[in-house]
Amino acid sequence: MVRTENGLSEAIARDEAIKRVKEYADQGIEAYIVSQDEGERIKASGNQFNKPTWS
């Protein structure tokens, strides 16, 4: 699944998710790949997404 500021995609293949995230990046849109389980958690929590932080 791909998560953007506008919401969450349906479950898609990993290769397709990578392609979409790259396309969004080219447009200046932040997007993240999340697992289907994480996507379901996000949906259940009212679209609450914890932006990952990198150390």
Secondary structure, DSSP 4 states (H G I P E B T S, - for coil): -EEETTEEPPP--HHHHHHHHHHHHHTT--EEE--HHHHHHHHHTTS--------
